[in-house]
Amino acid sequence: MIKKYIQAILKFFLVDSVVNILGNLFEQPLIMWAFIGWGWLSVLAMIASMATTVGAVIGA
């Protein structure tokens, strides 16, 4: 039962959101693609930084 709720939540956040975002992206000018790409790079950099920080704290 819990697995069903987790799958529904993941589907909502990963699948439905990505489809809506990509659908809206095709209507945007190229500069918006650049800003969105920069935003994703920033998010990935923050996640990598948090992972290395947590790894350093746990490993210490």
ABEGO torsion letter per residue (X at the ends): XAAAAAAAAAAAAAAAAAAAAAAAAAABBAAAAAAAAAAAAAAAAAAAAAAAAAAAAAAX
